[in-house]
Amino acid sequence: MPIKCRGAEDAAYLKKLEAERQAMTGPTAEYYRLNRGAHVDALYNEPSDPVYGGGPAPGREAWGWFAPFDVVCLVEYQESENREPSVREEGQEVEYDAILRVAALAWEQAAPMGATPKEDDVVAVFEHYWDVVKVGRSGNVLDTPTTVAWTINVKRREHFAPERRLP
């Protein structure tokens, strides 16, 4: 007789536990979702900027941002450890890395229906804007594909600040 895994049955309960744990200790982040249906620059693979010859509208509307929303997350960030300075002919620039963990239940309640976090989005947390560089699911329930959270790797660039793209 095969052994039945109860992980899928317990997923709703475990998602609720993860959301409660993060809500008690985590800061609120403002999440900006990029509309990937907007015009894309062929060379840089970024949404085109009408100032440089692309997009249907003046200003930054061509970036195609959806309305931002707030979501509670946990942040793994130590400025001294995650600082990556580099010096080139153009000057010095510094990048910072961090990891955000967002409970799946908190994401489902905050984000528009069916939306998922994706690369190239922007997150504002700790009074800084961060580029989303990698997204994955985390916290698998036992041996099932069901997860309880999102892991979002973000990068803060001083030279090409993420907030330059926002409306």
FENWO-V293170 format. One record per run of one state. SS is the DSSP state (@ for helix, = for strand, . for the rest). FROM is the first residue (numbers start at 1). LEN is the number of residues. If there is no record, write none. Layout:
ss	from	len
SS	FROM	LEN
SS	FROM	LEN
This chain:
ss	from	len
.	1	6
@	7	19
.	26	1
=	27	6
.	33	1
=	34	1
.	35	5
=	40	1
.	41	6
=	47	1
.	48	2
@	50	3
.	53	8
@	61	3
.	64	1
=	65	1
.	66	3
=	69	8
.	77	6
=	83	6
.	89	2
=	91	13
@	104	7
.	111	11
=	122	4
.	126	2
=	128	13
.	141	6
=	147	11
.	158	4
@	162	4
.	166	2
